[in-house]
Amino acid sequence: MARALSEPRVKSPLTVGNAIALLHSGREYFPALEAAIDEARAEVMLQTYIFAPDQTGRRIAAALVRAVGRGVAVRVVVDGFGSQALVADKMMDELLAAGVEVLIFRRGLRLLSFRRNRLRRMHRKVVVIDDRLAFVGGINIVDDFTADATRPFYDYAVRVEGPLLEPIVASVRRLWRLLVWVGLRRRARAPHGWRRALVTAAAGTMQAAFLVRDNLRHRNEIENAYLGAIALAGEEILIANAYFFPSRRFRRALYTAVARGVKVTLLLQGVADHPLMQYATRALYPRFLERGIRLFEYRRSMLHAKVAVIDRHWATVGSSNIDPFSLLLAREANVVVIDDDFAATLETSLRTAISTDAEELRPEDLQRASWLRRMLYWLACQTVRLATGIAGYGGRQ
């Protein structure tokens, strides 16, 4: 195995001495999050794309209100499009009345607007508790079960302790200050203590990096981390991603890896919440299969994960899909972990899903698709490329 993977090509430096635990689906994530909020003594910072006024949302909202009641400062950032239901619901009024500070990233989405920034969303899912632990991943604050409430959405998050808290806390505070400045929100000014540098003691032995995608200094950080790790892969690349529509250079990186003998496996959505993206992805399937990439579609429930494992050593968990909207437009956050045990845990989970709840696609399966369905796939692919081009990023697709 190529140990050069311990030095991935990422701008954010690796930190050592971290304890990072993998949380699989809301069944593990929400109890851990609620317990952490209930233990908070000074501050809770929560950023999420969707904060829904449903059973799960009310459960977490109640924990936030309890924290305020103990004198904890609670600051929440939600996306104006993803959390439209919360903004319009009385639960928002209840949070504000209780003393929870809430800032909204870009209210709504004007479908008829041709401004290139209209698709830029705050897609991160990051929570920081007392600057001592954090949660990062792909899980929104929303009921994440199928209609019969028996099968959770397939997703992941991580619980982080140790020096990696320093860049996570800095990023969370930076976005809060930015939104305060943009909105001229005097009542929501950042506390003076935020200007002091955070120093966090070691909590474990793991190496890790916190990666973000924004429109300033970190435009390509997450994609470059993937590409650097793929370029160094020597044995196997395993990617599970909800919305997979990679750029040309990302596809070339995978093809090059296969050509040098690396096994590449993709676990993608079989049950779609956004059919347009699923159809666009399926337009790429023939070329993937021709190049020797194995394809699996997860069928048990909604696959919402954005994770990868490379050579059983490099792993990432976060909010970033591998599509132009995540990699070129949205504010995202991923954690990269360089640790054999963590990578093995994530890989085992993914292989269990592949063997029990996914269906492998083969060339003959694609050949059985009707010409009408193939045409729909092609049209969806062109639509996504056109939308990316209108936003000003079409050249990279």
C-alpha positions, -999 to 999 in steps of 0.1 A, spaced: 0 0 0 13 34 -9 20 52 24 24 84 4 -13 87 11 -4 100 45 4 132 28 -26 140 7 -25 169 -16 -47 193 4 -42 229 12 -54 225 48 -26 209 68 -31 176 86 -34 178 123 -24 149 146 -38 138 179 -75 136 170 -103 112 181 -128 108 153 -158 85 156 -180 75 126 -217 79 130 -239 60 105 -273 75 97 -296 96 119 -301 66 142 -266 72 156 -262 109 148 -292 125 163 -289 109 198 -252 118 199 -260 154 188 -288 158 213 -267 145 241 -238 169 232 -262 199 231 -275 189 265 -240 188 279 -231 222 265 -221 248 290 -210 279 270 -218 278 233 -235 258 206 -228 267 169 -249 248 144 -248 251 106 -271 231 84 -286 232 49 -320 218 61 -335 224 95 -370 210 91 -400 217 115 -407 180 117 -403 155 146 -365 154 143 -362 192 139 -384 198 169 -364 173 190 -331 192 182 -348 226 185 -360 216 220 -324 207 230 -312 241 217 -339 258 237 -329 238 268 -294 250 263 -304 286 261 -323 281 294 -290 270 310 -273 302 299 -256 287 268 -252 309 237 -268 292 208 -261 304 172 -277 287 142 -271 292 105 -295 277 80 -298 279 43 -326 301 30 -336 276 3 -330 243 21 -347 255 53 -377 274 37 -401 253 57 -384 263 90 -384 300 80 -421 299 73 -430 278 104 -439 290 139 -409 269 152 -387 297 139 -406 322 161 -403 298 190 -365 295 186 -361 333 184 -384 339 213 -364 315 234 -331 333 227 -316 312 199 -298 334 174 -306 324 138 -290 337 107 -303 328 72 -279 322 43 -295 336 11 -332 337 15 -349 315 -11 -341 309 -48 -353 330 -76 -358 306 -104 -361 333 -131 -330 351 -120 -300 349 -142 -275 360 -116 -247 334 -114 -247 334 -76 -283 323 -73 -273 287 -70 -247 293 -43 -261 276 -12 -248 269 24 -248 231 22 -226 224 52 -236 203 82 -213 213 111 -220 216 148 -195 229 174 -201 224 211 -181 245 236 -151 245 212 -144 210 226 -161 187 201 -177 190 167 -199 171 143 -193 172 106 -211 152 79 -239 150 54 -269 146 77 -294 174 78 -317 182 108 -347 164 93 -366 131 96 -344 108 76 -365 77 73 -385 62 44 -423 66 44 -428 35 65 -403 48 91 -384 15 91 -353 23 69 -331 53 76 -315 73 48 -280 60 41 -257 88 54 -227 95 76 -213 120 100 -182 121 123 -178 132 159 -145 151 163 -123 159 193 -87 172 193 -67 197 174 -89 194 143 -114 216 163 -92 246 156 -99 249 118 -135 238 123 -142 264 149 -124 291 129 -145 282 98 -178 283 117 -170 316 133 -159 330 100 -192 323 83 -211 337 112 -191 370 111 -196 371 73 -234 368 76 -235 394 104 -215 418 83 -236 412 52 -268 416 71 -257 444 93 -270 425 123 -257 444 153 -276 422 177 -258 391 164 -223 404 165 -196 379 173 -184 378 209 -150 394 216 -137 360 228 -138 348 192 -107 368 184 -86 346 206 -69 317 190 -82 283 200 -57 258 213 -69 222 217 -51 194 234 -46 160 218 -76 136 223 -64 106 202 -39 95 176 -57 101 143 -44 124 115 -71 145 99 -78 176 79 -109 198 77 -116 209 42 -141 235 30 -154 247 -3 -163 284 -6 -159 312 -32 -129 328 -17 -97 310 -6 -110 274 -9 -127 271 -42 -112 237 -51 -100 223 -18 -123 193 -15 -121 183 -52 -83 186 -51 -81 164 -20 -100 137 -39 -79 141 -70 -47 140 -50 -57 108 -32 -70 92 -64 -37 100 -81 -18 82 -53 -41 52 -50 -24 19 -54 -50 -7 -48 -87 4 -45 -110 34 -46 -144 31 -30 -168 61 -33 -204 64 -21 -220 96 -33 -256 107 -36 -252 131 -65 -224 120 -87 -217 140 -118 -179 145 -118 -159 169 -139 -138 158 -168 -106 159 -148 -123 139 -120 -134 112 -145 -100 111 -161 -84 106 -127 -106 76 -121 -100 62 -156 -62 66 -151 -64 48 -118 -82 19 -134 -56 18 -162 -28 13 -137 -46 -16 -120 -66 2 -92 -101 -12 -85 -127 15 -86 -162 10 -71 -190 35 -70 -221 32 -48 -247 56 -61 -284 64 -56 -309 38 -67 -339 56 -51 -338 92 -62 -350 124 -45 -338 145 -74 -345 124 -106 -328 150 -128 -294 144 -112 -299 106 -111 -308 106 -148 -278 128 -156 -255 104 -137 -269 74 -155 -259 90 -188 -223 85 -177 -228 48 -168 -218 34 -202 -184 50 -201 -178 41 -165 -185 4 -173 -164 5 -205 -134 17 -185 -138 -11 -159 -154 8 -130 -179 -12 -110 -213 4 -104 -238 -3 -76 -271 15 -69 -283 15 -33 -320 4 -33 -329 -1 4 -336 36 10 -324 70 0 -286 71 -3 -275 106 9 -238 98 18 -208 117 6 -179 95 16 -149 76 2 -122 52 12 -89 48 -7 -64 20 -1 -79 13 33 -60 43 47 -74 75 33 -111 83 40 -134 113 38 -168 121 53 -187 153 47 -214 173 29 -199 176 -6 -214 157 -34 -192 151 -65 -212 173 -88 -208 208 -102 -232 223 -77 -213 211 -47 -178 213 -61 -182 247 -78 -210 266 -61 -221 255 -26 -204 260 7 -193 225 18 -173 209 46 -155 175 46 -132 158 71 -103 137 57 -90 111 80 -57 93 75 -61 63 98 -63 25 90 -88 17 117 -112 45 107 -109 37 70 -115 0 78 -147 8 98 -161 30 69 -151 5 43 -168 -24 62 -200 -4 64 -199 4 27 -193 -32 17 -221 -43 39 -244 -19 21 -232 -31 -13 -236 -68 -5 -270 -65 12 -288 -35 -1 -274 -26 -35 -277 -39 -70 -247 -41 -94 -252 -27 -129 -236 -44 -158 -234 -35 -195 -263 -58 -204 -285 -40 -179 -279 -7 -197 -286 -23 -231 -320 -33 -219 -330 3 -212 -355 16 -238 -345 43 -263 -369 67 -246 -352 62 -212 -318 66 -228 -329 98 -243 -341 111 -209 -307 103 -195 -290 122 -223 -314 152 -219 -308 153 -181 -271 152 -186 -272 182 -211 -296 201 -187 -271 198 -158 -243 209 -181 -263 238 -193 -272 249 -158 -235 247 -148 -226 267 -179 -252 294 -172 -237 297 -137 -204 304 -153 -186 271 -147 -194 250 -178 -158 248 -190 -148 223 -163 -175 198 -171 
